[in-house]
Amino acid sequence: METLFSFSSIYLMPIYGFLFSFYLIKLLKKIIKGQDDTTTETSIIIVTFILIVWSISYTLVNIH
């Protein structure tokens, strides 16, 4: 299980960052246009933010 956590925090971190940035830009564009349907973007931003924070905290805890 620790191997899965290490893989996620090291190799998937750029993907999490890309997804967070991409959906943040989509959300901002929708807000500027005045559209109200932002639940998909908001949900993905929340999940990727949690994964980013979790990965950073896991990496910091396991530094010896």
C-alpha positions in Angstrom: 0.0 0.0 0.0 2.9 2.3 0.7 4.1 1.8 -2.9 0.8 3.1 -4.2 1.0 6.2 -2.0 4.6 6.9 -3.1 3.7 6.4 -6.7 0.7 8.7 -6.4 2.6 11.5 -4.6 5.6 11.4 -7.0 4.4 10.5 -10.4 0.8 11.6 -10.5 1.5 15.1 -8.9 2.0 16.8 -12.3 -1.3 15.3 -13.6 -3.1 16.6 -10.5 -1.6 20.1 -11.0 -2.5 20.1 -14.7 -6.1 19.0 -14.0 -6.4 21.6 -11.2 -5.2 24.4 -13.4 -7.2 23.3 -16.5 -10.5 23.2 -14.6 -9.8 26.4 -12.7 -9.4 28.2 -16.0 -12.7 26.6 -17.3 -14.4 27.7 -14.1 -13.2 31.2 -14.4 -14.3 31.4 -18.0 -17.8 30.2 -17.1 -18.0 32.7 -14.2 -17.0 35.6 -16.5 -19.6 34.5 -19.1 -22.2 34.4 -16.4 -23.0 30.7 -16.6 -24.4 29.1 -13.5 -23.6 25.4 -14.3 -20.2 25.1 -12.6 -20.7 21.9 -10.5 -18.5 19.7 -12.6 -15.6 22.1 -12.6 -16.0 22.8 -8.9 -16.1 19.1 -8.0 -13.0 18.3 -10.0 -11.1 21.3 -8.5 -12.0 20.2 -5.0 -10.9 16.6 -5.6 -7.6 17.5 -7.3 -6.8 20.1 -4.5 -7.4 17.4 -1.9 -5.1 15.0 -3.8 -2.4 17.7 -4.1 -2.5 18.6 -0.4 -2.5 14.9 0.5 0.4 14.1 -1.8 2.5 17.0 -0.4 1.7 16.1 3.2 2.5 12.4 2.6 5.8 13.3 1.0 6.8 15.6 3.9 5.9 13.0 6.5 8.0 10.3 4.8 11.2 12.3 4.5 13.7 10.8 6.8 
